[in-house]
């Protein structure tokens, strides 16, 4: 019997027991689809996280720690001169941008309502550095941020809009509101970022002119490194520049602090990798169960066809021919299940990629991985061989006389 004859015989044997073959194949389908869907979901979460934290990977926040320096000598606040020094590319080649920030709590009044918000005064690159997006309206016009006349335009966070304008950003646009004793015009509303939502954003010159006084101090400085890889070097350069400006000799008496989220982000990334591996293990268990199902059905098939095996061996079939026959049957079962599982898994991922973004913004859409598809199909091929090998060898080793006598 040649290979194609063996294939036809295998298919005929599987057609005789259609329901049993279909149920066995279903186990492989579920296992393969689980691998593809699980890996796709893990990839989606990972891609969503990478997109979310990408702006923070290169961010270093510098804050004054003067209030916590017991016994410190010549404590200094951060000021505009420090910002100018950090912007010197010769002293900080790994520093991409420097954004000063002044802030303070102020009562915001709109009509008869009022709410205490945090006023943030910064330069025009603040929204880019912090990756803040607009819900409605526009940002304060760039030209007005550095002009000689302070603009009285502000951008609100989503929390005061929810509390004072019934969560309608368009109702807030163009409205005049009061901060302290000064009237401002709302020109934009920010989307939420879960951290700084209760804010009123304005140019640093405006904040100093109308709210915080015309001094040169800043509350914090947001520094962006040129890349995630240069964050340690940028941190050292920031420290050296501020040590020199603040005359710091003892590192234990620094009047400033540097906060980098890179380490925390790397730890989160390790967690996501572990989560993806866990999903893969669960899916692999499903495949293992499917493989056991194939092995079990092949053992049952060998038992049911004992007399057939005896007849084939009596008329001259070799052990290799018998092994090949049953390996082909198990491979057909596993490969059909593998192809169907791949198609089903891809279909589910495609549908989910369309439905999830339309129904929720909390959970990311799955991202299909070609490697997972190829790996899953390769596993199905391996299952067909491994699960069918023992039953095939058992059939080939049957004594002819005992097989012919089997009832």
N, C-alpha and C positions, 0 to 999 in steps of 0.2 A: 504494500500500500504506500503510494507516494504521499507527499505533504498535502496536496489538495484533496486527495481522497480522504485523508485523515481529518481535514477541516470539515468536509461535507458530512462525514460520520459524526463528528463532534456536534455540529449544528443540528443534525437529526436527533441526536440523543437529548440535546437541550430542548428541542421543540416538543418532544414527547412529554417532558415534565415542565410545561410552560410556567405554571404558577410557582413552582419551587425555584426555577431559574430566575423568574422575575423578582421574587422576594430576596433571593441571594444577591442579585444585582443591585437591588434597592439599598442594601447595606453599604455597598461600595459607593453608590451615588451619593448617599448621605455623607459618608466619610470624606470623599473628594470635595464635595461642595462645602463641607464644614471647614476644610483646610483653606480653600480659596476665600470664602467669606470671612473667616476669622482673621487671616492675614491682611485682607483688604481693610477690615475695620481697624486693625492695629495700625496699618499704614495711614489710614485717615486721621486717627487720633494723633499720630506722630507728626504728620504734615500740618495739622491744625495747631499743634503746640509749637512747632518750629516757626510757623507764620506769626503766632501770637507773641513769642518771646524774641523774635529776630531783632526788633528795635532795642531790646534790653541787653542783648549779648555784648554790645560795645559800650554800654552806658556806665559811667562812673559818677556818683553823686558826691559832691564835696560840701560838707556842712561845718558850721562853726561849733566848737565844743567848749567855748570859753566859759559857759555857765557851769560846766562840770569839772573845771580845772582847779582843784583845791591847792592853794599854795603856788600856783603858777606865776611866773614873772613875765611882765610886759605882755599881757594877753591882748590880742587884736582880733577884731571882727574881719570877716571877708569883705572886700570892697572892690570898687571898679579898677583900682590899680592891680589887684590880684588877677582880675579877669583879663586885663590887658597883658599881664605877664604870661598867663597861661595860653594866650593866643599867639605868642611869639613862636613861630614855627622853628626857629633856630634852637630854642631851648626845649621845645616839645615836639619833635618830628613825628611822633606817633599819636598826636592829638589832632583829631579831625575838626572838631568844633567845640566852642565854649559858650554856654548859655547861662547868663546870670538870672537870678530869680529873687524878687522881693515878695513877701506875703504877710498877711495879717487878717484877723477876723474883723469883719465889718457887717453892720446890719443893712440888709438890702430891703428897700421898701418899694412896692409896686401897688399903686392904688391904696386900698385899705389893708392890704396884707403886708407882712414883713417876715423876714427870715434871716438868721445870721449865716453868712457865707464866708468862705476863705477867698480873699482877693489875691490873685496871682498877677504880678507885674513882671513882664519878661520882654525879650527881644523877639523879632519877627520869625526866628527859626524855632521857637519853642514848640509849636504844633507839629513841626516836622521831626524834631528830636524825640518828642514823647509819643509820636504816632497818633495824635488825636484827630479824629474825623468829625466832620460837620453833620449834624442832623438836619439843620435848615440854615438858610442865610449864608453869610460869608464870614471870613476872618477879617480882622481889622486891616485896612489897606496898608500894604507894605510901606509906601512912601511916607505915611504919616507917623510910622513908628520912630523913624530917626530924624524927623523934622524939628524945626525950632519951636513950633507951636504944638502943645500936647493935645492929642485927640481925646474927645470924651465919648468914644465908642467902646463897647464892651461885648464880649462873647460869654454867654452863660453856660454853665453845666446843666445836665438834665434834671438834677434834683430841684433847684429853685424853680425851674420851668414847671415841673410836676406840681410843686406846692403852690405856686403863685399864679400860674397860668393854665391850670387844669390839664397839665400834660400836653398842651397844644403848642408846639414850637412856633407855629406861624402866628399865633396870637401874641407871642412875645416879641416877634420881629418888629422893629420900628417903635416899640414902646419906650417911653421915658421912665427910668427908675432912678431911685436915689440911693447912693452909697454915702453914708455919713451925711454931710450937708451939700453934696454935689450931685447934680443931675447928669445921668449918662443915657445914651441911646443904645438899645440892644440891636446888634447887627447880625448876630449868629448864635446858634445853639449847638453845643457839642453832643456827640453820641456818648453813651456810657462806656467807661472802661473799668468800672467796678472799684476804683480806688479814689480818684479825684473827680467826683461828680458834683459835689456841693461847692462849686467855685464860680467866681466871676473873673474872667481873663481880660487883661488890658495891657497896653504897652507899659514898659517899666518907667518911662518918663511921665506918663499919665499918673501911675500909681504914686510916684514920688511927689508930683506937683499937687495933687488934690487930696491924698490920703495919708501918706507915710512921711512926708517931709523931704526937702531937697538935700538929703545927705548922700553919701556915696557908698554906704554899706549895702550888702546883699545878704539874704538869708541862706542861700545855697547856690551852688554852681553845678550845672549838669554838663559833664564833659563826655564827648564821644570819642572813643579810640578809632583809629583808621580801620581796624578789623578786630574780630574776636580774638585772633591770635596775638594781637599787639596790646591787649588789655593789661597784662602784667607790666610791659615796658612803659605804657602810658601812665600807669599807676605810679611807677617809680619816678617818672619825669614830673608828674604833678606834685608828688611829695617833695622832691628836690627843689622845685621852684618855690613852693610855699614855705618850706623850711628856710630858704635863703631870705625871702621877703619878711617873714615873721621872726627871723633871728632865732630859730629853734636849734639848740645844740643837743639837748636831751630828748630823744624820741618819745620818752614817757611823758613829756610835758608839751606835746603838740596841742595847739589850740584849734585844730581842725581834724575832721574825720573823713575818711574815704570809704564809700560803700559801693561795692561791685556785686552785681547779681550773677556774675558768670558762674561762680562756684555752685550757687543754688540751682541755676539752670542746668548745669552739668549733672547734678544729682537727680533732678527731675528727669533728665534724658535717660539716665541709667534706669530709673523706675519704669519709664515707657518701654525701654528695651526688654526689661524683665517681664512687663505685662504682655508684650508681643510674643515673647518666648512661651509664656504660660498659655496664651491662646493657641499657639501652635501645638503645644503638648496635648491640650484637650482635643484638638482636631485630630491629632495623631492617634489618640486612643480610639476615636470613632473609626478611623481607618483600620486599626488593629482588630476591632470587633468585626468589621466587615470582612477582613481577611480570615478570621476564625470561622465566620459563616461559610466562606468559600471552601475552606478545608473540610468542614463538617459535611457539606453537601457532596463533595467529591468522595469522601469516605462512604457515605450512604450509597452513592452511585456505584462505587466499586463493589459493595456488598450485593446490591441488586443485580449486577451484571456479572456475577461470578461464573455462571455457566457460559455466558458469551465469551468471557476471557479464556476459559478452558478450551472452548471450541477453536478460538483463534490460535491459541498456542498449539493445539493438536494438529492444525493444518499447516503449521510452519511459521507462525508469527514469532518474531524474536522478542526478547525482553525490551530491547530499545524501541521497537515498534509499539509495544503496549505502553511504555512510559510516555512516548511521544503522543499517543492518542489521548491519554488523560491530561497531559500537560496542555495540550491544545484546548481541551474542553475548559479547564480552569482558567486558561489565559483568555479565552473568548468571554467567559463570564466577567472576569476582572476588567478586561479592556473595554467591553461594552459599557460596564458600569463607570469606568474611568472617563470615557468620552461623554456619556450622559451627565456625569457629575460635574465635569468641567463646564459644559454648556449651561447646566442649571445654576452653578455657582456664579458664572459670568452674568447670566440673566438677572439673578437676584441683586448682584452688585450694581449692574446698570440701572435697574429700577430704583434701588435705594439711593443711588447718586442723584437721581432726579427728584425723588419724593422727599428725602430728608431735608435738603435745603429749603424746600417750599413749606415744610410743616414745622420746622424748628430750627433755631440758630444755636441751640445748646449742644447738640451732638453733631460732629462732623460727618460728611459723606465718606463712604469707603473709597479707597484708592487701590485699584487692581494692580497686582504685581505679576509681571510676566514670569518671574522666577518661581513664584508660588504655583502658577498654572503648570509650568513644565515639571516642577517637582512633584506635584500631585499626580499628574499622569504617569510620570516615571514610577511613583510608588504603586500605582494601580497595576502597572506591568509587572513590577517585582512581586506584588501580592499574588498575581496569577501564577507565577512560577513557584514561589515559595509555598503557597497554600496547596498547590496541586502536586508538589514533588513527592511528599510522603505517601499520599493515596496512590500515585502512579507507580512508585517503587513497590508498594505493597501488592498492587495488582500484578506487576511483572514477576514477582517472586512466588506467586501462587503455584503450587504443584498442579500439574495438569489433571491428574487423576482425581484429586480431591475437588478441584474446581468443577469437573464434569459430574461428580456425584452430588454437588451442592443442590439442595432443594429450596 
